[in-house]
Amino acid sequence: MAQVELIMPKMGESVAEATVIKWLKNVGETIEMDESVLEIATDKVDSEVPSAVEGVLIKQLFNEDDVVLVGQAVAIIETDASAVDAPVAAKSNDAPKEVAIAEEVVEKAMEKTTLPKSSDSNKFFSPLVRSIAQEEGINITELESVNGTGKDGRITKKDILAYLSNRSSAPVSTPAPKASKPSNTATPVQISAPNVPAMEGDEIIEMDRMRKMIANHMVMSKHVSPHVTSFVEADVTNIVNWRNKVKDEFFKREGEKITFTPIFVDAVVKAIKDFPMINVAVDGTNIIKRKHINVGMAAALPSGNLIVPVIKDADQKNLIGLTKAVNDLARRSRSNDLKPDEVSGGTFTLTNVGGFGNVMGTPIINQPQVAIMAVGAIVKKPAVMETDMGDVIAIRHKMFCSLSYDHRVVDGSLGGMFLKRFSDYLEAFDPNTSI
């Protein structure tokens, strides 16, 4: 008999922890190889943790709603294999890569914060929580007042982000200005969520976990980045006519539909190559220029929530490759079958508000990116066209495109030129393109 530790796996880039949502196996139950033992969730995606061995679950090391670092053991499984044959837990001097990654994230967080590990009441604060608190100007006294949902009341990342989105409007004590030197500095306004009373007949619906995370992420994005949105209207008649011409043949040959999305992604990639400073992120006062072009595509789920699967290295794919990637990610988004790494690492996001009949939108930036493109509904319109015989009015397929960008690093000139170049690529689409 041997005992094997079930390790919390790596859940994608920049993910250092996960929350235990539900145990699928109880202590004493038999587990088959590759059978799921528990459900976990990160701030990006839900997933299941399978067992690498078959045996009996003899101990659960964490409770539901506990936060676990990548590389930590979450359960112990007893197997019939000998101790020599069975996988064993990594020794402290031979930690797996997942542990090293988690420790690196924690160390970086510790470097960024000077807040103490614990308060006068001996309440412990993790390095990640302290780093977020310091960045948001929360002192140790205020941090102590945050309600923790983790083990023994510990404050988790989810708790501190929820607190920030509903931050109390407690007055901030400021020293009184001296009579001889009057201050011209205005008192900062503390923003808090309004008190919303329920009225007779109202139904109260609690947000599900994903909706809470989306809400926190959107509030954080507006808080972090000064948003600016620019608009253009593109003539996509050539694209519409081309798709109508090839879609039936493509479906017979490939067994799947061709949509407008891969064409839009292709135009985004080309525009990014022309203006690479759109494909960046901001880290304090540093600008990180991304080497890879990873395009996220916002997808609506049957639940009404939103998820953003990512096409990695989109610039390395042709139109067929983009079509297959788009269809595959969209299909598995709807069936909740995405892998954690497939919803992380995006460097630019595209969202199609036209799918809901909207002609345009002002999307919120998907942090830590600095720009997001929205395309609206394609509508037939009368338009003036220049011909050799003079100007004529013709029926054309038109579409509004909008770009929201982070004005800290993307000025109106760069944002406007990038958006116009995207539109130019759409309008210059070759109707004789083969696929």
ABEGO torsion letter per residue (X at the ends): XBBBBBBBBBAEBGBABBBBABBABBBGBBBBBGBBABBBBBAABBBBBBBABBEBBABBABBBGBBBBBGBBABBBBBABBAAABBBBBBAABBBAAAAAAAAAAAAAAAABABBABBAAGBBBBAAAAAAAAAAGBBAAAAAABBBABBGGBBBAAAAAAAAAABBABBBBBBBBBAABBBABBBBBBBBBBBBBBBBGBBBBBBBAAAAAAAAAAAAAAAABBBBBBBBBBBAAAAAAAAAAAAAAAAAAAGBBBBAAAAAAAAAAAAAAABAAABBBBBEABBBBBABBBBBBBBBBAAGBBBBBBBBGAAABBAAAAAAAAAAAAAAAAAGABBAAAABGBABBBBBAAAAGBABBBBBBBOABABBBBBBBBBBBBBBBBBAAEBBBBBBBBBBBBBBBBAAABBAAAAAAAAAAAAAAAAABBAABBX
